[in-house]
């Protein structure tokens, strides 16, 4: 009972966070079942790792069973990069399970270290000694953390509301690499709690973001569009209207799944082309709009050129119109109407040149 009590005292904060995490997963309506299942695996992994860490430090405190402690240390050093790899696999949309393979290679090295001391060993006095590859666990976690943060930023809309939770997650992960050099081995006792809190906070931020996002394309939705206009109207210097050509034909001939793939493909083109101050919104079926905040005319033209280039690399086509109006006294609705007018003229020109009707059919 004393050991259980000691574990609960040490990890009670983490346990509460994990329980709250499970409850949130039970009631969420924004995530698919596969992602939720992966989240459960993460929660279970964090809990199991906390048990191993506690047992390892308990053996260290009583200075007994160094062989068992060595095995547990190998497991802890191996589990940490695997855990970060699982986070990458869970949070990144297109990640595949093979992203965890390098972590298993690191794990093999740690297991070998049990017999060779190449990464670590415990001397007769019960003290930890680093081997030739003593910093490998930190390098492994660092590489996975960098990859995770990089991909999360890449798949985001690069708005401050998305970057902040990613930055928080990055700080939490990298603290696990840096803090041990200042806090010593004691940081390992709070590592699982740190990861649990970081994941839960990031999850809550992500759920809040999903209320502003279009489920199919990942772009901002109509509600976010109205919100941005109401709070940033004075800073909007340009509006870009975009409409996909021929979507109805794709839906009628190839099916709605093909239509969804088309919308996702061109949405990715917009996302990759736009910068942080140029949020992209899906406001209708195949209708998109970009509200450019404090964007110069030169930056506007460059953005349109980037969009056209990206879309030209796909098999799809879009009609584009824009309105540029610097200054603070402006009517956003009139800007949008002017942008839409140019976009419809571009659409008519496309159908005239291709010999297709307004449905995109030959």
N, C-alpha and C positions, 0 to 999 in steps of 0.2 A: 504493500500500500504506500509506503514511503516513496518508492521509485515512481509510482504512478502520480502521486501528489506532486513530486518534484517536476515531472514532465509537464503536468497541467499548468503549474505555476510558470514554468519557462515558456510554454507555447500557447497559453490560453488566448492571447490576442490573435495569434494565427488561426486557432481553431474557430473563434468567433467569425473571423473574416471568411474562412472557408465555408462555414455554415451559411452565412449571408450570401455567399457566391452561389451555393447550391439552390437556395431559395429563389434568388434572382433568375437562375437558369430555368427553374420550374415554371415561373410565371411569365417569362419573356415571350413575345410574339414576333420578334424581329429576326431571330436567328434560325437557320435550318437545322434539322435534326443531326446532320453530320457534324456541324460545328459545335453544337451543344454536347454531343458525345465526346468530341475531342476535348472540350472544356472539362468534362468530368474526369477524363484521363489525366489532365493536368492537375486537377485538384487532388486526385488520388496520389499522384506522383509526389506532389509537394508534401502531403501528409506522411507518406512512407519515408521520404527523405528526412523529415523532421525526426522520425523515430530512430533512424540510423544515426543521425548526428547526435541525438541525445544519448543513445547507447554508447557511442564512441567516446564522448566526453565523460560519461559516467565511469567507463573503464579507465580513462586517463586519470580521473580524480582518485580512484582507489589504487591505481598503478598495478593492475593485475590483468591477466589474459592479454598480453601484448600481441599475441598471434591473432586473436579475434579482433582486436582493435585495428591491426594492420589491414585485415580484410575489410573492415567497415570503412576505413579511411580510403581504401581503393574504390569501394562502392561510392563513397561521397564524391571523390574526385571525378569518378566516371559519370555519376548521375547528374552533376551540375550542367555540363555541356549538353547532355541528352535532354535535360529539362528545357534548356534554352532552345534546343532544336525542336522540341515538341511545341514550344510557344510559337516558333517560326512557322511550323506546320499548321498550327491552329489558326493563327491570326492572318496569315497571308493567303489570299484567295486561291491562287493557282499553285501553291506549294505542294510538292509530292513527298511521300514518306521517305524517299531516298535522301532527303536533306539531312536526315539524322545519321546517315552512314558514317560521315567523318567522326561523329561523336563516338560511335562504336569502335572506330579505329583507336581513338584516344583511350577508350575503355580497355582495349586489349593491352595497350602499353602500361596502363595502371595495374592491371592484373599481373603482368610480367614483373612489375616492380615489387610485388609481394615477395618474390623469390630472389630478385636481383638488386633491389634498392635503386634502380635507375631513375625513378621519379622521387621516391621518398623511402625512408625506413625509420623504424623506432628502435633506438638503442637500448641497452640493458637497463639504463636509468629511466626508461619510459619517455625519453625526449624525442621529438620529431627532428629528423635530419633530411635535408633535401639532397637528391642525387643529381646526376648530370642533367637530367630533364626536369629538375625540380619546379620550374616555372611553367611547365607544359599545361597544367590545369587552368592557369590564369590566361595563357595564350588561347587555349581552346574556347573558354568562355568569352574572351574578348572578340575573337573572330566571329563567333555566332551572334554576339550582341551587335556588332557592327553590321553584319549581314541583315539581321532582323530590322534594325532601325532604318537602314538604307532602303529596304524593300517597302516598309510601311510608309515612308515618306514618298517613295515613288508612286505608290498606289493611292495616295491621298489626293485631295483637291488643293493641297498646299495652302489652305487657309489657316489663320492663327488658331481658330477653335479646334483644328485637327492636329496642328503641330504641337500645341501645348501638352496634350496627353501623351504624345509620342516622346516628347522631351522628358516628361516625368518618368515614363517607362525606361528611357535611356539612362537617366540619372540613377534610377533604382538598380538597373543591371550593372552599370559600371561602378557603382558603389561596392558591389560584390567583388570587384577586381582591385579597387584602390584601397578601400578601408582596411582590409586585413593587414596591409603594410603599416598602418597607423594604430589599429586597435588590437593587432595580434590575433591569436586563434579565437579570442572571444567573439569576434564578428561572426564566425561560423554558427554560433548559437542563435543569432538573430537573422541568419540568411534566409531561412524558409519563411519567416514572418515577413521579411522585406519583399520577397518574391510574391507572396500571397497578397499583400496589400497592393503592390504595384499592378498585378494582374487584375485585381478587383476594381481598382480605381480606373484603370484603362478600359475595362469592360463597361463600367458605368458611363464613362465619357463616350465610348463607342455607341452605346445604346441611345444616348442623347443625340449623337450626331445622326444616327439612322432616322430619327424623326424629321431631319432636314434633307434627307437624301432620297433620290429616286431609287427604288429597289432594283430595277433592271440595270441601269447604266452606272450607278454610283455617283452621278452628278447631283447637284443640288436640285431640290424639287420646287414646285410652284410656291409653297408656303415660305420657303427660304427666300425665294425671289421677291415676294411681297415684303418680307421683313427687311431685306437688304435695301430695297428702294426707300422704305419708310425711314430708315436710320442713316442712309448715306447719300441721299438725293443730291446734296450740294457738292459732293465729291465725285459724282459720276460725270465723266467728261465724254464718254463714248458708249454707244450701244451697238451690238452686232446681232443681227437676226439671222438664223440659219434654219433651213428647212430641207429635209432629205428628199431627193427626187426618186420616184419609182418605188416607194415602200409598199404601196397597195398591190402592185404587181408581184412583188416578192412574196407578200402574204398570200395572195390568191394562187400563185403558181407553185411556190416552193413550200408554203406553209408558214404559220405564225412563228414557229421556232426559228426558221431562217430569217424572218423579219426581226426577231429579237436579236439574233446574232449580228444582223446588219446595224441595228441601232447601237448595240454595244461596241461594235467596231468603230463607228464614226465618233461615238462619245469618247472613246479612248484617244482618238485623234485630237479632239478638242482639249481633253484633259492634259495631254502631253504638250500641246501648243501654248496653252494659257499659263500665265504667271500668277503669283499669289494675289496681286491686286486686280485680277481679271477672272472672277468666279463665273463658272459656266452652269447654266440651269436648263433642265428639261421641263418645259412648261406645257407640253402637249404630247401627242403620239409621236410625231416626228419633228416637232418644233422645239428649237433650242434658242437660247438667248445668252449673250455674254454682256455683263455690266462691267465696264472698265472704270476703275477708280483711280483718279489722278493719273491718267494715261495720256501721253502726248499723241499728237497725230501721227508722228513718225512711229511710235511704239504700236499704235493701232494698225497701221499698214503692215508693219512687221508681223504682228499677230495674225492678221488675215492671210498673209503669205505663208506663214507656218502652217496654218490650218489647211490651206489649199494643197500644200506640198504633202502633208500627212494623209489627207483624204485621197489624193491622186495615187498614193501607194496601195490603196485598197481597190476593190472592184465597184465601189459605190460612188455616188455623186451628190453634192449638196448645192443648194442655192444660197448665196450669201448677200446680205445687205448691211449697211452700217450708217450711223449718224454720229458726227463729231461736233461737240458743242462745248468749248471750254467756258470757264466762268462759273459763278455761283447761282445766278438767276436764270433758271432754266425750267422747262416743263418736260419732265421725263416721259410723260405719255406722248407728247408731240414728237420727242426724239424717237420713241419706239415706233410710232406710225411712219415716220420718215424712213427709218431703218427697214421696216417691213415693206414699204413701197419699193425700195431699191431691191430687196430680196425677191419680191414677186416679179419684178422686171427681169432679174437674173434667171428666175425659174422659167419664165416665158421664153427667154432667149435660148435656154437649154433645150426645151421641147421643140422649138422651131428648128434649131440646128440638128437635132438628132432624129427628127421626124416622128417623134413619139407624142401621144396625146397626154393630157394632164394626169392620166393614171400611170404614165410611164410605159405604155404598151406600144409596140411597133405598129 
